[in-house]
Amino acid sequence: MRYKNRIKNIPKDLRPREKLQRLGAQNLADEELLAIILGSGTKDKDVITLSKELIEVGWKNLESMELSELTKVKGLGKVKAIQLKALIELSKRIVHPDRRKKISSPQDVYELVKDMFSEYKESLVCLYLDLGNRVVHIETVAVGTLNRVFSQPRDILKPAVECSAYGIIMVHNHPQGILVPSEEDIAFTRRVRDACELLGFELLDHLILNGEGFISLRETGKLD
């Protein structure tokens, strides 16, 4: 037998909204917070039960589900599915406030990612941008050794497909401090550019940086 914790059957001071007012949001369970956001359940499923079932699916899974998939969850419906997607997106923007930052220049890229790199290992980080040049995703694609990092174009393009990006900016560091692209750097950049063109993306730039500054392969003509 499944016990139903309908809101009307819960003592008033233990209902989610009243608990939040009395104890603060930090003292509510995930399903109680979600129940407040969703507001109500359906004729067959109260909001607490619905919230518990959604959380059991897992936030990562809910994030990856399309709206059409969410509307198939019994008791959710189109309106609540939209509310849930909006909640997930808003929470990501709160945690990563730079995620929607507009990129207007290589300097903007440098300021955004310069603290993501180790002084001891080469790393490759990619920024994924929408049509308005706003960052929709940032991902560390590969971490290598002191003087080399290895990746394939598919490692860069897969996140672009997943986040429906338009443009891609690659950034990697030279821990030894030399701001000069190697022939290998240039060849790899052009391979990625060609792969982007085949799949409908645009490789906007490739930056190489160290602790003191950066160079842009776009500005130096190495992407032509």
N, C-alpha and C positions, 0 to 999 in steps of 0.2 A: 504494500500500500504506500502511495506517495502522499506525503503531507503537503498541503498547499498553504503557503504563507501569504495569503491575500492581505493586502494593505489594511482592509477594514477589520481583519481579525487580529491585527498586531496592535498592542497597546499604543495609545497615541504618542507617548513620550519615546517609544522605540521605533517609530516610523522614520524613514530616511530623512525627510525634510526637517522634522522636529529634532532628530538626533544631531543633524548638522548644525542647527542653530544653537543647540545646547552644548555640544562637545567639540565642534569644529570639524571641518572636512577631513582632516588628517586621521580622525578616529573612526571613520566609516569604512566598511569593507568595499571592495571593488563593485560588487553587485548592488550595494546600496547607492553608491555614487552614480552608477549607470542608470539605476532605477529613477533617480531624480531627474537625470537628463532626458530619458525617454518619456517620463511623465505618467504614462498609463500602459496597461497591458491590453488584452483583448477579451472578448467574451469567454474564450476557452482557456486563456493563460494570463495570470496576473503578472504585473510588471517585475516583481521580485524574481519569480520563476524564470521569466523571459531573460532577465539580466544574468541570472546564474548560468543559464544554458549558453548564452552568448560568450560569457567569460570562459566557460569550459572549452569552447571552440579554440580559444587562445587569441591574444591580441595580434600576434604576427599573422596568424591565418586570416583573421578578420580584415587586417590591413591589406592583404594580398587579394582578397575576394572582390570581384567586380560587383557593381550595384545590382546587376541582374541576378547574381548568385545569392546575394544577401536577401533579396526579396523572396527567395524560395524558402528561407528559414521560417518555419511555422510560427506565427504570432508576430513576425517582424513587420512585414508590409513595406510598401514603397516609402512612405513618409518617415517611418522609424529607421529604415535602411539609410536614407539620406542623412538623417540626424547622426547616425552612427559614423558614417563616412566623414561627415563634417567634424565630428568630435576627434576622430583619429588624426585627421589632417591638422587640426588646430593644435593638438597635443604635440605633434612632431615639430610644428613651427615654434612652439613655446620652448621646447628642449633645444632646438637648433635654430636660433633666431636669424642666423645668416643664410638659412636655407633659401629664402626668397630674395636675397640681395641681388640687385641689378649690377651686372658687370659691364663697365663702360671702357675699361682699359686694362692692359697688363698689370698696372700698379694695383688695381682693385683685386686682381687675382692673387698677387703676391701678398697683399695685406691680409687676405682671407685665409690663406693656407700656410703661411710661412712658419707657423708654430707646430705644424703637423709632422715635421720632418726631424729625423734623428741626426745628430752630428756624426754618427759612426757608420750609418748604412744608407745606401741609395734606396730611395723609395719612389714609386710612381703613384701619383694621386690624380684622379680625374674629376673635373667639374662637369656636370650635365645641366644644360641650360634650355629654357623654353624659347619660344619665338621672340619674347621681349627681352632676351638675355638675362633673365632672372634664374638664379640657381635653384634647381629642383632636387638635386642630389649631389653629394660629394662622396667619393669612395676611394679608399686606398686599394689600388689594384694589385700592387706587388711590392714586396720588400726584398732587397737583395743584399749585397756585400758592400764593403767599403767603396769599391769603384765600379760596381756593375749591378744592374737590376734587369731581370728578364721578364718579358711578358709577350703575349700574342695579341694581335688585333681583336680576336674574339673575346679576350678578357675585358677589353675596353668597351666593346660594342654590346655585350650582353646586358650590363646595367642600363645602357642607353635605351635599349628596347623595352626593358622592364619599367622604366620610369617615363617612357614616351617623350624622351628629350628631342630637341631639335639640334642643338650644337654641343660640341665636346671641346673642352680645354684640358690638355695634358700638362702636368707639372711634375718634374722630378728634380732631385737635388744632387749636387756634387759635393759630398762631404769633404773632399780634399781641397775644395775652395776654388777650383778652376772654372770660370764661367765661359767655357768654350765648348760648343757641341762637337762631339766626336763624329766621325763618319758613320759610325753605327747608330748614333742618335738621329742623324739626318735621314738615314735610310729607313729606320724604323718609323719615323714620323711620316714619311711619304707612303709607307705601306699602310699605316693606319688611315691616312688621308684618302688613299684609293679605296680602302675597304669601306670607309664612311660614305663615299660617293656612291658605291654600289648599293648600299642599303638605305640611302636617302638621308643620311646625317651630314653635318658639316663639321669638319675639324677646324675650329676657330683659331687655335693657337697651341703652341707647345712652349712652356717656359722651363728654363733651367735656372735654379737658384742656389745660393749659398747663404751664409749668415750675414752677408753684407748687401746683397742685392740680387738681381736677376737679369737674364736676357730673354727676349722674345724671338722665337724662330720666325714668327710672322713678320715682325718689324725688321728683322735682318735679311728677309727675303729667302730664307731656307725652306719655306713651305711652298714656294712657287714651282 
